[in-house]
Amino acid sequence: MVEMTGMRPGFRRDINGLRAWAVLAVIFYHFGIPGFGGGFVGVDVFFVISGFLMTGIVVKGLERNDFSLLDFYLARGHRIVPALAFLCAVLLVLGWLVLPQTDYKMLSSHSAYALSFLSNVEFWQEAGYFDVASHEKWLLHTWSLSVEWQYYLILPVVLWAVWRLKAGRAVQTWALGLGLVASLSTSVWVTDHHPSTAFFLLHTRAWEMLSGGLVFLLGGHVRLSARQRRHIESAGLLSIALAVIVFDKDTAWPGWRAVLPVAGAMLVLLAARTSRWTSSALPQWLGDRSYSLYLWHWPVVVALGYLELNDDTPAIGAALALTVLLGHLSYTWAEVTSRRFFEKKRAISAIGGLVVMALAVIVPALGVWKQQGIPGRLSPKIDIAASEGQNANPRIPECFRDSGSTSPSCIVGGHDWKVIAAGDSHVSVLISALAEAKGSGEAGVVWWSYSGCVFLPQIKISPFGSFAKRNADFQCPEFNNWAYRQLDSVSASVPIVIINRYALAAFGENYKNPNAAVPEVYFSKPYSATTSDFLKEFAGQVSDAACQLAKQRPVYLMRPIPEMGLDVPRVLSRRMSFGITDDIWVSMESYRKRNAWLLAAQDEARDKCGVKILDPLPYLCHDGRCYGSKNGRSLYRDDNHLSEFGNKFLVPMFAEVFKER
């Protein structure tokens, strides 16, 4: 994504072509083109190239004794800022016309972070259980630009300081090598324990750019024949292609797995030859536009999802063509024009120009953010529909847990322990409705909820599911053990209401291919796929655990909330902005198909030991449909969690719990 200076023309073409293949891998991956399961490795290739080029610029400047830190930063700014500012400006203008209030607020915030080169930190902080789906963040891909920019700020300072201590490439090589070892070691550990941190932050990504720098420093000492160069380049390209094919979106990244594409890029750079794979006309044309293509491809992907066309083959083909067109226009209008402009300016004028260019977008973006996305641009009904995504219980940060092994045992609706609600995140979004059902008085509902944690004493986290990739402090089994111990000291007159999204634990997310379902949990042994034997064991655990609890106290098992498979407030508001007013729903048939095994287990517990069933379907479903919205207002805050508006439809259902309390 950066210019190439001080290299023989043939090698410059080779690097330019490599960038073309890298950006194609990223684009095809994000558009869902078959065979590009791990196309995100293209970003790693970009990082290696950037490290190679930036190290070359700094070291050669130090050797000539004419290196200027200001000139280095200005060159980076000239290259990156204009096209990025152009992208953000266009998105903000288009967003004014079509984006609902919450979407527009998010876009404005992300625009400011992108042009401040802090978007990687912002997206890292946003990552979490209730986070917006990644395909709804128009500028998510700018995290990599922020990582690069942060690296650019530090690299020349470090190399200059080392050079002042002792001039020469030998010491520079040692400095970069030690940094690489430290960063890679950190990346491997953090990827396993804090995957979001590893993906987004500089200290776990720096080794990829340092790898490119080492190739520059060491490459001059390597003497290779033409045949050796050809074989080395082939091995490098093969390694990159293998990584694209073998790894997929569920692969923990970067960590040790990223060594494969990084090593491949290093080999290509080390070979330093002109290849027919990279030097032909098409790769060169794409390579010249790789930065702009990268900038524009992701908003086009998001737009496809916004229009619900991300599985439509003709639409994907048109979107790919649009990406190329927009990339070309951005290259011509933003990159080339700005380069010609800044070439004629002195340093102080160039700095002023870059600052003005960035602020011209950041200031309006912050204004939009401060005004909460400018309500009133679109129909009020659209804003109401979109805002339901933020209509959540304000006590969730205080009372809901996704780490650790205990709960603060928040009490809702009163002071006395009269009812306990235990389970996963669905407890958190239904607790206010349960508390409201009690009526007046001091009766309180105790809140025990843990992210993705089905309330069963024997449950374990499967090594094959996505839960295993959560933070190391994700301790669902330990939380359940703690809760069951707490129950031993609670009066037998206090009933327990168990609320879980069982199907998530059994199959994974419902928008994924059911034929590739992978359990998130296990009991006697892990299963790599959801089988009838696993479901039978799971169902037995549900009924047995409920009956065991029923020996001590009244037990209420709630039927699962219907899962919509899409973010209801966002999709509803977006449809409404295009004049589509139909409510969102899923069929009762699909609900029963996904939950039949669980419904049978709950019925068994009812028949065997008097457990009572709370059924939300009469309140959310009718005429064979389970609704995610009513009269243009979302009942959900996302795809499966009811909002504070939607959960109130279940107050009559919960009233049964308090009839005898």
ZADODO-306242 format. One line per 2 residues: number of its first residue (from 1); their letters; for each residue x, y, z of C-alpha. Coordinates in steps of 0.5 Angstrom, whole numbers. Last residue first. Layout:
N
NUM) a) X Y Z | ...
//
This chain:
661
661) re) -90 -32 92 | -96 -37 89
659) kf) -98 -33 83 | -91 -30 82
657) ve) -88 -35 77 | -94 -35 73
655) af) -93 -27 72 | -87 -29 67
653) mp) -92 -31 61 | -96 -24 62
651) vl) -89 -20 62 | -87 -24 56
649) fk) -89 -18 51 | -85 -14 56
647) ng) -79 -17 53 | -80 -13 46
645) fe) -79 -6 49 | -73 -8 53
643) sl) -70 -11 47 | -71 -19 46
641) hn) -64 -22 44 | -64 -27 38
639) dd) -62 -23 32 | -60 -16 35
637) ry) -64 -12 40 | -71 -15 38
635) ls) -78 -13 38 | -77 -9 33
633) rg) -82 -4 31 | -85 -3 24
631) nk) -92 -6 26 | -89 -11 30
629) sg) -82 -14 29 | -78 -20 30
627) yc) -85 -25 29 | -85 -32 30
625) rg) -90 -35 24 | -95 -40 24
623) dh) -101 -36 24 | -98 -33 31
621) cl) -92 -32 35 | -89 -28 40
619) yp) -94 -28 46 | -96 -35 44
617) lp) -89 -37 43 | -86 -35 50
615) dl) -87 -42 53 | -86 -42 61
613) ik) -86 -50 63 | -86 -52 70
611) vg) -82 -58 73 | -87 -63 76
609) ck) -82 -69 76 | -83 -74 71
607) dr) -88 -70 66 | -85 -63 66
605) ae) -78 -66 66 | -80 -70 60
603) dq) -83 -64 57 | -77 -60 57
601) aa) -73 -66 54 | -78 -66 48
599) ll) -77 -58 47 | -70 -59 47
597) wa) -70 -64 41 | -75 -60 37
595) nr) -71 -54 38 | -68 -53 31
593) kr) -74 -56 27 | -79 -53 32
591) ys) -76 -46 30 | -76 -47 23
589) em) -83 -50 23 | -86 -44 27
587) sv) -83 -40 21 | -79 -34 22
585) wi) -81 -26 22 | -79 -19 20
583) dd) -85 -14 19 | -86 -12 12
581) ti) -85 -4 11 | -80 -4 5
579) gf) -80 3 3 | -72 3 2
577) sm) -71 7 8 | -76 1 11
575) rr) -71 -4 9 | -66 -1 13
573) sl) -70 0 19 | -72 -7 19
571) vr) -65 -10 18 | -62 -6 23
569) pv) -67 -7 28 | -67 -15 27
567) dl) -60 -17 26 | -61 -23 22
565) gm) -62 -30 24 | -69 -29 27
563) ep) -68 -34 33 | -74 -35 37
561) ip) -74 -35 44 | -72 -42 47
559) rm) -78 -45 52 | -77 -43 59
557) ly) -76 -48 65 | -79 -46 71
555) vp) -77 -50 78 | -80 -50 84
553) rq) -75 -52 90 | -70 -58 92
551) ka) -72 -64 89 | -74 -60 83
549) lq) -66 -58 82 | -65 -66 81
547) ca) -71 -66 76 | -68 -60 72
545) ad) -61 -63 72 | -64 -70 69
543) sv) -68 -66 64 | -63 -62 61
541) qg) -57 -67 61 | -62 -72 58
539) af) -63 -67 52 | -55 -66 51
537) ek) -54 -74 51 | -59 -75 46
535) lf) -57 -69 42 | -50 -72 42
533) ds) -52 -78 40 | -56 -75 34
531) tt) -50 -72 32 | -47 -64 32
529) as) -40 -64 29 | -33 -65 32
527) yp) -36 -68 39 | -33 -68 45
525) ks) -34 -73 50 | -38 -74 57
523) fy) -41 -67 57 | -40 -63 51
521) ve) -41 -56 49 | -40 -51 43
519) pv) -43 -56 38 | -41 -56 31
517) aa) -46 -55 25 | -44 -56 18
515) np) -50 -59 15 | -54 -53 19
513) nk) -50 -48 15 | -49 -42 19
511) yn) -55 -37 20 | -57 -41 27
509) eg) -50 -40 30 | -47 -46 33
507) fa) -51 -53 33 | -52 -55 40
505) al) -49 -49 45 | -53 -44 40
503) ay) -59 -49 40 | -60 -48 48
501) rn) -61 -41 48 | -62 -41 56
499) ii) -67 -39 61 | -68 -43 68
497) vi) -73 -40 73 | -71 -42 80
495) pv) -76 -42 85 | -75 -39 92
493) sa) -78 -43 98 | -72 -48 98
491) sv) -69 -43 102 | -62 -41 99
489) sd) -56 -44 102 | -55 -50 97
487) lq) -57 -46 91 | -50 -42 92
485) ry) -46 -49 91 | -50 -49 84
483) aw) -48 -42 82 | -41 -44 83
481) nn) -41 -50 79 | -45 -46 74
479) fe) -39 -41 74 | -34 -46 74
477) pc) -37 -49 68 | -37 -42 64
475) qf) -30 -40 65 | -28 -35 60
473) da) -22 -32 63 | -18 -35 57
471) nr) -21 -31 52 | -26 -34 47
469) ka) -23 -39 42 | -26 -45 46
467) fs) -33 -41 45 | -32 -42 37
465) gf) -33 -50 37 | -28 -56 37
463) ps) -25 -55 43 | -32 -56 47
461) ik) -33 -52 53 | -36 -57 59
459) iq) -43 -58 62 | -44 -62 68
457) pl) -48 -57 72 | -52 -55 67
455) fv) -54 -47 66 | -52 -46 59
453) cg) -47 -41 58 | -46 -37 52
451) sy) -45 -31 56 | -46 -32 64
449) sw) -53 -30 67 | -55 -30 75
447) wv) -60 -24 76 | -64 -25 83
445) vg) -71 -23 82 | -74 -19 88
443) ae) -80 -19 92 | -81 -13 96
441) gs) -88 -11 94 | -92 -9 87
439) gk) -93 -13 81 | -88 -19 80
437) ae) -89 -19 73 | -84 -13 72
435) al) -79 -17 75 | -79 -22 70
433) as) -80 -17 64 | -74 -14 67
431) il) -70 -20 67 | -71 -22 60
429) vs) -65 -19 56 | -60 -21 62
427) vh) -63 -28 62 | -62 -29 55
425) sd) -55 -28 56 | -54 -35 59
423) ga) -58 -38 65 | -60 -37 72
421) ai) -66 -33 74 | -67 -33 82
419) vk) -74 -32 85 | -76 -29 92
417) wd) -69 -26 94 | -72 -20 98
415) hg) -70 -13 96 | -74 -11 90
413) gv) -75 -11 83 | -68 -13 80
411) ic) -63 -16 85 | -56 -17 82
409) sp) -52 -23 84 | -45 -20 83
407) st) -44 -27 79 | -38 -32 80
405) sg) -33 -35 75 | -29 -30 71
403) sd) -31 -28 64 | -37 -26 60
401) rf) -42 -24 66 | -48 -20 66
399) ce) -49 -15 73 | -46 -9 72
397) pi) -45 -8 65 | -52 -11 64
395) rp) -55 -6 68 | -58 -1 63
393) na) -62 -6 60 | -62 -6 53
391) nq) -66 -1 48 | -59 0 44
389) ge) -61 -4 38 | -68 -1 38
387) sa) -66 5 36 | -66 3 29
385) ai) -74 2 29 | -75 8 32
383) di) -70 12 27 | -74 9 21
381) kp) -81 11 24 | -78 18 25
379) sl) -78 18 17 | -71 20 15
377) rg) -66 26 16 | -70 27 23
375) pi) -65 24 28 | -58 27 26
373) gq) -53 21 28 | -53 22 35
371) qk) -52 29 35 | -45 28 38
369) wv) -43 23 32 | -46 27 27
367) gl) -41 33 29 | -36 28 30
365) ap) -36 27 23 | -37 34 21
363) vi) -30 35 24 | -27 29 22
361) va) -28 30 15 | -25 37 13
359) la) -20 36 19 | -17 30 15
357) mv) -16 35 9 | -14 41 13
355) vl) -9 37 17 | -6 34 10
353) gg) -6 41 7 | -3 44 13
351) ia) 3 39 13 | 4 40 5
349) si) 4 48 6 | 10 47 12
347) ar) 14 42 8 | 14 46 1
345) kk) 9 44 -4 | 9 42 -11
343) ef) 10 35 -10 | 4 35 -6
341) fr) -1 37 -11 | 2 32 -16
339) rs) 1 27 -11 | -6 29 -9
337) tv) -8 28 -16 | -5 21 -17
335) ea) -8 19 -11 | -15 22 -10
333) wt) -18 23 -17 | -14 17 -21
331) ys) -13 12 -15 | -20 14 -13
329) lh) -23 13 -20 | -20 6 -21
327) gl) -22 3 -14 | -29 6 -15
325) lv) -29 2 -22 | -25 -4 -19
323) tl) -30 -5 -13 | -36 -4 -18
321) al) -34 -9 -22 | -34 -14 -16
319) aa) -40 -11 -14 | -43 -13 -21
317) gi) -41 -20 -20 | -43 -20 -13
315) ap) -50 -18 -15 | -50 -24 -20
313) td) -48 -29 -15 | -54 -27 -10
311) dn) -51 -29 -3 | -49 -22 -1
309) le) -55 -19 -3 | -59 -17 3
307) ly) -59 -10 1 | -54 -8 7
305) gl) -50 -14 6 | -49 -12 -1
303) av) -47 -5 2 | -42 -8 7
301) vv) -38 -12 1 | -38 -5 -3
299) pw) -36 -1 3 | -30 -7 4
297) hw) -28 -6 -3 | -27 1 -3
295) ly) -20 2 1 | -17 -4 -2
293) ls) -18 -2 -9 | -15 4 -7
291) ys) -9 1 -4 | -8 -4 -10
289) rd) -9 1 -15 | -2 1 -18
287) gl) -2 -7 -16 | -8 -8 -20
285) wq) -5 -5 -27 | 1 -8 -25
283) pl) -2 -15 -24 | -6 -14 -31
281) as) 0 -12 -35 | 5 -18 -33
279) st) 10 -17 -28 | 7 -21 -22
277) wr) 6 -28 -25 | 11 -27 -31
275) st) 16 -26 -25 | 22 -21 -25
273) ra) 26 -23 -19 | 28 -21 -12
271) al) 28 -28 -9 | 28 -25 -2
269) lv) 22 -21 -3 | 18 -27 -6
267) lm) 21 -31 0 | 19 -26 5
265) ag) 12 -26 2 | 12 -34 3
263) av) 15 -33 10 | 9 -28 12
261) pl) 4 -33 9 | 6 -39 13
259) va) 8 -35 19 | 1 -33 20
257) rw) -1 -40 23 | 4 -38 29
255) gp) -1 -33 32 | -5 -28 27
253) wa) -11 -30 27 | -15 -36 30
251) td) -18 -39 24 | -26 -39 24
249) kd) -25 -34 18 | -21 -40 14
247) fv) -14 -42 13 | -13 -48 8
245) iv) -14 -44 2 | -11 -37 3
243) al) -5 -40 7 | -4 -45 1
241) ai) -3 -39 -4 | 2 -35 1
239) sl) 6 -41 1 | 6 -43 -6
237) lg) 8 -36 -8 | 14 -36 -3
235) as) 16 -43 -6 | 15 -41 -13
233) ei) 20 -35 -11 | 25 -39 -8
231) hr) 25 -44 -14 | 26 -38 -19
229) rq) 31 -35 -15 | 35 -41 -14
227) ra) 35 -42 -22 | 37 -35 -23
225) sl) 43 -36 -18 | 43 -33 -11
223) rv) 48 -29 -7 | 45 -27 0
221) hg) 48 -21 3 | 44 -16 0
219) gl) 38 -20 2 | 40 -19 10
217) lf) 37 -12 11 | 32 -12 6
215) vl) 29 -19 9 | 30 -16 16
213) gg) 25 -10 14 | 20 -15 11
211) sl) 20 -19 18 | 19 -13 22
209) me) 13 -12 18 | 10 -18 20
207) wa) 13 -18 27 | 9 -11 28
205) rt) 3 -15 29 | 2 -17 36
203) hl) 5 -11 38 | 1 -7 34
201) lf) -6 -9 36 | -12 -11 32
199) fa) -12 -19 31 | -8 -21 37
197) ts) -13 -16 42 | -19 -20 39
195) ph) -16 -27 40 | -14 -26 47
193) hd) -12 -32 50 | -9 -36 44
191) tv) -8 -30 40 | -4 -27 46
189) wv) 1 -33 46 | 3 -33 39
187) st) 3 -26 38 | 7 -24 44
185) sl) 12 -29 41 | 12 -26 35
183) sa) 13 -19 37 | 19 -21 42
181) vl) 22 -25 36 | 21 -20 31
179) gl) 24 -14 36 | 30 -18 37
177) gl) 31 -19 30 | 29 -12 28
175) aw) 35 -9 33 | 40 -15 31
173) tq) 39 -13 24 | 40 -5 25
171) va) 46 -7 29 | 49 -11 23
169) rg) 46 -5 18 | 51 0 20
167) ak) 52 6 25 | 53 5 33
165) lr) 49 8 38 | 46 14 33
163) wv) 44 8 28 | 40 5 34
161) aw) 36 11 35 | 35 13 28
159) lv) 32 5 27 | 28 6 33
157) vp) 25 13 31 | 24 11 24
155) li) 20 5 26 | 16 8 31
153) ly) 11 13 27 | 11 8 21
151) yq) 9 2 26 | 3 7 28
149) we) 1 8 21 | 1 1 19
147) vs) -3 -1 25 | -8 5 23
145) ls) -8 2 16 | -10 -5 18
143) wt) -16 -2 22 | -18 1 16
141) hl) -22 -5 14 | -28 -4 19
139) lw) -30 2 15 | -37 1 14
137) ke) -38 -3 20 | -44 -8 18
135) hs) -41 -14 16 | -37 -14 23
133) av) -43 -16 26 | -45 -10 32
131) df) -42 -12 39 | -46 -16 44
129) yg) -41 -21 46 | -35 -17 45
127) ae) -31 -13 40 | -32 -6 41
125) qw) -25 -4 44 | -21 -8 39
123) fe) -25 -4 33 | -23 2 37
121) vn) -16 1 38 | -15 -1 30
119) sl) -19 5 28 | -14 9 32
117) fs) -11 12 25 | -14 19 27
115) la) -17 19 20 | -20 12 21
113) ya) -22 14 28 | -26 20 26
111) sh) -29 16 20 | -31 10 25
109) ss) -35 15 29 | -39 18 23
107) lm) -40 11 21 | -43 9 28
105) ky) -47 15 28 | -50 14 21
103) dt) -52 7 23 | -56 9 29
101) qp) -59 14 26 | -61 10 19
99) lv) -57 11 13 | -60 13 7
97) lw) -58 20 5 | -54 22 10
95) gl) -50 16 9 | -48 18 2
93) vl) -45 24 4 | -41 20 10
91) lv) -39 15 5 | -36 20 0
89) ac) -33 24 6 | -30 17 9
87) lf) -27 15 2 | -24 22 0
85) al) -21 22 7 | -18 15 6
83) ap) -15 17 -1 | -12 23 1
81) vi) -9 21 8 | -5 15 5
79) rh) 0 17 0 | 1 24 2
77) gr) 1 22 10 | 7 17 9
75) al) 11 22 5 | 10 27 10
73) yf) 12 22 16 | 19 21 12
71) dl) 20 28 10 | 19 30 17
69) ls) 24 24 20 | 29 27 15
67) fd) 35 22 13 | 40 25 9
65) nr) 46 22 12 | 47 17 6
63) el) 47 11 10 | 41 14 15
61) gk) 37 15 8 | 38 8 6
59) vv) 36 5 13 | 30 9 13
57) ig) 27 8 6 | 29 1 6
55) tm) 26 0 13 | 20 3 10
53) lf) 20 -2 4 | 21 -8 7
51) gs) 16 -7 13 | 11 -5 8
49) iv) 12 -11 4 | 11 -15 10
47) ff) 5 -12 12 | 2 -12 5
45) vd) 3 -20 6 | 0 -20 12
43) vg) -6 -16 9 | -7 -22 4
41) vf) -7 -27 9 | -15 -24 10
39) gg) -16 -29 4 | -17 -35 9
37) gf) -23 -38 5 | -21 -36 -2
35) gp) -23 -42 -5 | -30 -40 -7
33) ig) -31 -33 -7 | -34 -30 -1
31) fh) -34 -23 -3 | -29 -22 3
29) yf) -25 -27 1 | -25 -25 -6
27) iv) -23 -18 -4 | -17 -20 1
25) al) -14 -25 -4 | -15 -20 -10
23) va) -11 -15 -5 | -5 -20 -4
21) wa) -5 -22 -12 | -4 -14 -14
19) rl) 1 -13 -8 | 5 -18 -11
17) gn) 5 -15 -18 | 7 -9 -15
15) id) 13 -12 -11 | 15 -16 -18
13) rr) 15 -9 -22 | 19 -6 -17
11) fg) 24 -12 -17 | 24 -10 -25
9) pr) 25 -3 -24 | 31 -4 -19
7) mg) 30 -1 -12 | 31 6 -9
5) tm) 24 7 -8 | 17 4 -8
3) ev) 11 7 -6 | 6 4 0
1) m) 0 0 0
//
